[in-house]
């Protein structure tokens, strides 16, 4: 099992944390509001603990369960406290009209995190194509991307402990396209699918 730290106290932190505890993982919660972090840790149960904001995370895998515009500043703020950690960015930088990405260049939040992460830290994109409600009641596939093979192996093992299927999409540059998939998921919910109770996945066919 894995040891993880959730930076953030919102719905995705709660959803991932709930599955993590159920999967036998060690969970720590960090939030700017210490009382909210403590409340989430208590709600998760399973021995989940509360860490101090900005301190070295107890988890080997650090999940930044934050809105897109907050991820890079927080990783910058934590600085060397994240040295040697696997940082998992789950965010989607949508524009105001939800028909494009907020950044105009072919980059991603995960790639921008990698630029400011301390030495020895690895960055993996994941969970960004999954709606919170599906995470709570479904078993969706989780697309991941990253440049460090061992980091992806560790994250994949964590995902499997949640009862979910990890799907490796390649190097960290693919994080840009995973963010695009997140955008497509929202577009499908608002149009052809017409609801939010679904997730993108892969069907395999053999002859």
Helices and strands as residue ranges (DSSP letters): E 3-7, H 11-22, E 26-30, H 34-44, E 49-50, E 61-64, H 68-78, G 79-82, E 86-89, H 109-116, E 122-126, H 132-137, E 141-146, H 149-161, E 165-168, G 172-174, H 175-190
